[in-house]
């Protein structure tokens, strides 16, 4: 067998090729995470965003609770007043009701009115 002993940088690379490959992979991963992805800062930003959303959710839950207490405090007369206002303003109907919408007005001329004609 031939004794291939390389000296210098070539010998070092041949002897430690797996270690060098792993070091290159490590360097590329560190570069990707720190320089490109801004690793530590992006985590803090996302955590602040999550905390902001949690705060908004708590405020909305408190508002919903207050509104539910306000609704529960209404009397039957108040609820019927709110219902009539919603029915008029938004055209809401109850279950089982039939809604008729008149789009145009038809004008007719009554030449002779009889006593049987009524509005």
Backbone as CSV, one residue per row, in Angstrom:
resi,resn,N_x,N_y,N_z,CA_x,CA_y,CA_z,C_x,C_y,C_z
1,UNK,0.802,-1.184,0.000,0.000,0.000,0.000,0.845,1.248,0.000
2,UNK,0.275,2.216,-0.563,0.993,3.463,-0.683,0.641,4.373,0.475
3,UNK,1.564,5.013,1.029,1.335,5.915,2.146,1.157,7.326,1.587
4,UNK,-0.086,7.738,1.507,-0.390,9.069,0.987,-0.486,10.041,2.154
5,UNK,0.558,10.690,2.410,0.536,11.687,3.464,0.667,13.047,2.812
6,UNK,-0.371,13.772,2.972,-0.361,15.128,2.438,-0.007,16.081,3.568
7,UNK,0.694,17.093,3.210,1.102,18.052,4.219,0.486,19.398,3.910
8,UNK,0.423,20.204,4.924,-0.100,21.547,4.752,-1.623,21.577,4.808
9,UNK,-2.184,22.507,4.074,-3.638,22.722,4.083,-4.359,21.537,3.459
10,UNK,-3.825,20.957,2.421,-4.464,19.819,1.756,-4.562,18.647,2.716
11,UNK,-3.516,18.372,3.459,-3.535,17.287,4.437,-4.540,17.550,5.542
12,UNK,-4.610,18.801,5.976,-5.568,19.177,7.021,-7.004,18.992,6.548
13,UNK,-7.301,19.425,5.320,-8.654,19.306,4.755,-9.035,17.845,4.600
14,UNK,-8.120,17.029,4.109,-8.420,15.603,3.918,-8.651,14.925,5.270
15,UNK,-7.854,15.276,6.244,-7.961,14.625,7.547,-9.242,15.031,8.278
16,UNK,-9.648,16.289,8.170,-10.793,16.794,8.926,-11.952,17.212,8.021
17,UNK,-12.184,16.503,6.932,-13.208,16.912,5.964,-14.618,16.888,6.562
18,UNK,-14.955,15.895,7.368,-16.302,15.838,7.969,-16.482,16.985,8.951
19,UNK,-15.479,17.253,9.732,-15.554,18.363,10.695,-15.708,19.688,9.968
20,UNK,-14.986,19.871,8.891,-15.087,21.118,8.126,-16.469,21.276,7.482
21,UNK,-17.013,20.187,6.978,-18.361,20.242,6.392,-19.385,20.633,7.455
22,UNK,-19.284,20.034,8.629,-20.206,20.378,9.719,-20.043,21.825,10.167
23,UNK,-18.816,22.323,10.188,-18.586,23.720,10.542,-19.202,24.647,9.503
24,UNK,-19.082,24.314,8.209,-19.702,25.129,7.151,-21.228,25.146,7.281
25,UNK,-21.804,23.998,7.596,-23.260,23.936,7.790,-23.668,24.795,8.982
26,UNK,-22.918,24.711,10.068,-23.202,25.517,11.246,-23.113,27.007,10.942
27,UNK,-22.098,27.406,10.218,-21.933,28.825,9.857,-23.093,29.297,8.986
28,UNK,-23.511,28.476,8.030,-24.620,28.893,7.164,-25.935,28.987,7.944
29,UNK,-26.151,28.092,8.904,-27.365,28.165,9.719,-27.370,29.395,10.625
30,UNK,-26.230,29.694,11.210,-26.129,30.884,12.058,-26.348,32.135,11.224
31,UNK,-25.741,32.189,10.045,-25.929,33.339,9.142,-27.392,33.499,8.772
32,UNK,-28.051,32.404,8.431,-29.458,32.455,8.040,-30.327,32.965,9.184
33,UNK,-30.117,32.445,10.383,-30.968,32.814,11.508,-30.711,34.219,12.018
34,UNK,-29.469,34.599,12.143,-29.166,35.889,12.762,-29.223,37.023,11.751
35,UNK,-28.573,36.872,10.612,-28.496,37.976,9.661,-29.754,38.106,8.801
36,UNK,-30.258,37.008,8.286,-31.388,37.075,7.363,-32.718,37.146,8.113
37,UNK,-32.912,36.259,9.096,-34.197,36.179,9.788,-34.288,37.091,11.002
38,UNK,-33.223,37.772,11.365,-33.202,38.682,12.515,-33.711,37.964,13.762
39,UNK,-33.112,36.833,14.042,-33.610,35.862,15.027,-34.031,36.429,16.378
40,UNK,-33.172,37.025,17.176,-33.674,37.367,18.511,-34.735,38.455,18.485
41,UNK,-34.609,39.413,17.587,-35.556,40.530,17.546,-36.937,40.111,17.075
42,UNK,-37.011,39.204,16.126,-38.309,38.786,15.605,-39.125,38.069,16.672
43,UNK,-38.469,37.349,17.559,-39.165,36.665,18.653,-39.783,37.687,19.597
44,UNK,-39.038,38.728,19.939,-39.558,39.759,20.829,-40.715,40.510,20.184
45,UNK,-40.618,40.799,18.895,-41.701,41.490,18.192,-42.969,40.652,18.167
46,UNK,-42.822,39.374,17.887,-43.988,38.493,17.856,-44.608,38.351,19.240
47,UNK,-43.795,38.321,20.274,-44.312,38.237,21.637,-45.082,39.508,21.991
48,UNK,-44.588,40.668,21.586,-45.298,41.920,21.833,-46.619,41.952,21.075
49,UNK,-46.627,41.434,19.859,-47.867,41.366,19.090,-48.881,40.471,19.779
50,UNK,-48.433,39.340,20.279,-49.336,38.413,20.982,-49.890,39.068,22.243
51,UNK,-49.046,39.763,22.987,-49.505,40.439,24.198,-50.522,41.529,23.863
52,UNK,-50.307,42.253,22.762,-51.267,43.271,22.336,-52.612,42.661,21.969
53,UNK,-52.591,41.546,21.270,-53.834,40.873,20.885,-54.555,40.348,22.123
54,UNK,-53.804,39.803,23.086,-54.421,39.325,24.324,-55.074,40.476,25.088
55,UNK,-54.446,41.639,25.109,-55.015,42.805,25.774,-56.303,43.242,25.087
56,UNK,-56.293,43.270,23.760,-57.502,43.632,23.012,-58.621,42.633,23.276
57,UNK,-58.278,41.345,23.339,-59.286,40.315,23.625,-59.900,40.515,25.005
58,UNK,-59.075,40.852,26.007,-59.608,41.098,27.353,-60.538,42.302,27.358
59,UNK,-60.156,43.360,26.641,-61.020,44.548,26.571,-62.349,44.218,25.897
60,UNK,-62.290,43.426,24.831,-63.524,43.037,24.148,-64.394,42.152,25.031
61,UNK,-63.784,41.281,25.794,-64.563,40.444,26.715,-65.234,41.286,27.786
62,UNK,-64.532,42.296,28.297,-65.133,43.194,29.288,-66.280,43.979,28.674
63,UNK,-66.093,44.474,27.439,-67.171,45.208,26.765,-68.380,44.307,26.536
64,UNK,-68.128,43.065,26.125,-69.234,42.129,25.909,-69.978,41.856,27.213
65,UNK,-69.233,41.727,28.304,-69.863,41.484,29.595,-70.736,42.669,29.999
66,UNK,-70.228,43.884,29.800,-71.007,45.074,30.134,-72.262,45.173,29.271
67,UNK,-72.126,44.885,27.976,-73.291,44.938,27.093,-74.311,43.870,27.465
68,UNK,-73.841,42.673,27.843,-74.765,41.618,28.246,-75.504,42.006,29.523
69,UNK,-74.800,42.638,30.468,-75.452,43.116,31.689,-76.478,44.198,31.368
70,UNK,-76.158,45.048,30.397,-77.103,46.095,29.993,-78.334,45.482,29.345
71,UNK,-78.141,44.464,28.509,-79.272,43.792,27.866,-80.120,43.078,28.911
72,UNK,-79.463,42.422,29.867,-80.207,41.725,30.915,-80.993,42.689,31.791
73,UNK,-80.545,43.925,31.899,-81.217,44.928,32.723,-82.439,45.545,32.064
74,UNK,-82.642,45.320,30.787,-83.804,45.894,30.113,-85.079,45.218,30.583
75,UNK,-86.130,46.006,30.677,-87.442,45.451,31.007,-88.115,44.970,29.732
76,UNK,-89.262,44.352,29.881,-89.992,43.841,28.712,-90.436,44.991,27.804
77,UNK,-90.793,46.121,28.389,-91.203,47.285,27.582,-90.025,47.816,26.770
78,UNK,-88.858,47.866,27.392,-87.662,48.328,26.678,-87.332,47.399,25.518
79,UNK,-87.459,46.094,25.762,-87.154,45.135,24.703,-88.137,45.253,23.542
80,UNK,-89.410,45.478,23.844,-90.384,45.629,22.751,-90.130,46.920,21.981
81,UNK,-89.684,47.966,22.673,-89.347,49.220,21.997,-88.133,49.020,21.085
82,UNK,-87.125,48.328,21.580,-85.937,48.038,20.761,-86.317,47.175,19.566
83,UNK,-87.186,46.178,19.801,-87.619,45.302,18.719,-88.369,46.078,17.642
84,UNK,-89.266,46.956,18.039,-90.024,47.717,17.037,-89.104,48.655,16.263
85,UNK,-88.128,49.224,16.953,-87.174,50.101,16.270,-86.342,49.309,15.260
86,UNK,-85.884,48.120,15.639,-85.096,47.286,14.733,-85.944,46.805,13.562
87,UNK,-87.205,46.456,13.834,-88.087,46.003,12.755,-88.313,47.123,11.748
88,UNK,-88.475,48.340,12.230,-88.713,49.472,11.327,-87.446,49.854,10.579
89,UNK,-86.332,49.994,11.303,-85.100,50.502,10.694,-84.442,49.478,9.776
90,UNK,-84.392,48.213,10.197,-83.652,47.201,9.443,-84.542,46.218,8.692
91,UNK,-85.842,46.353,8.823,-86.749,45.459,8.108,-86.726,44.037,8.642
92,UNK,-86.496,43.880,9.935,-86.433,42.551,10.526,-87.842,41.980,10.710
93,UNK,-87.951,40.664,10.580,-89.233,39.994,10.777,-89.032,38.828,11.726
94,UNK,-90.144,38.401,12.338,-90.094,37.260,13.253,-90.296,35.976,12.477
95,UNK,-89.992,34.848,13.115,-90.230,33.551,12.498,-91.726,33.368,12.264
96,UNK,-92.068,32.888,11.087,-93.473,32.637,10.749,-94.156,33.833,10.111
97,UNK,-93.560,35.002,10.131,-94.159,36.168,9.493,-93.816,36.180,8.007
98,UNK,-94.668,36.814,7.244,-94.429,36.959,5.811,-94.186,38.440,5.552
99,UNK,-93.130,38.720,4.814,-92.749,40.098,4.528,-93.120,40.436,3.095
100,UNK,-93.860,41.509,2.914,-94.226,42.002,1.588,-93.578,43.353,1.400
101,UNK,-92.916,43.511,0.263,-92.279,44.781,-0.045,-92.918,45.336,-1.298
102,UNK,-93.376,46.569,-1.193,-94.004,47.229,-2.337,-92.969,48.151,-2.950
103,UNK,-92.646,47.887,-4.201,-91.592,48.651,-4.860,-92.119,49.882,-5.576
104,UNK,-93.262,49.785,-6.234,-93.775,50.924,-6.990,-95.239,51.151,-6.635
105,UNK,-95.663,52.334,-6.904,-97.058,52.692,-6.688,-97.725,52.765,-8.052
106,UNK,-98.842,52.082,-8.193,-99.588,52.083,-9.449,-100.735,53.068,-9.296
107,UNK,-100.777,54.053,-10.188,-101.853,55.043,-10.141,-102.895,54.682,-11.191
108,UNK,-104.108,54.675,-10.764,-105.220,54.407,-11.680,-106.202,55.549,-11.589
109,UNK,-106.912,55.747,-12.684,-107.929,56.789,-12.699,-109.289,56.133,-12.521
110,UNK,-109.992,56.582,-11.523,-111.355,56.109,-11.309,-112.304,57.083,-11.992
111,UNK,-112.891,56.588,-13.050,-113.805,57.453,-13.791,-115.078,57.655,-12.982
112,UNK,-115.605,56.596,-12.519,-116.830,56.681,-11.747,-116.563,55.977,-10.424
113,UNK,-116.763,56.686,-9.357,-116.624,56.079,-8.068,-117.956,55.588,-7.589
114,UNK,-117.957,54.386,-7.126,-119.209,53.865,-6.583,-119.121,53.824,-5.085
115,UNK,-120.220,53.555,-4.456,-120.238,53.497,-3.011,-119.498,52.265,-2.494
116,UNK,-119.231,51.306,-3.380,-118.539,50.090,-2.978,-117.012,50.245,-3.020
117,UNK,-116.553,51.285,-3.689,-115.103,51.431,-3.778,-114.552,51.928,-2.436
118,UNK,-113.520,51.297,-1.999,-112.912,51.654,-0.730,-111.390,51.571,-0.881
119,UNK,-110.724,52.259,-0.020,-109.264,52.222,-0.057,-108.714,51.055,0.667
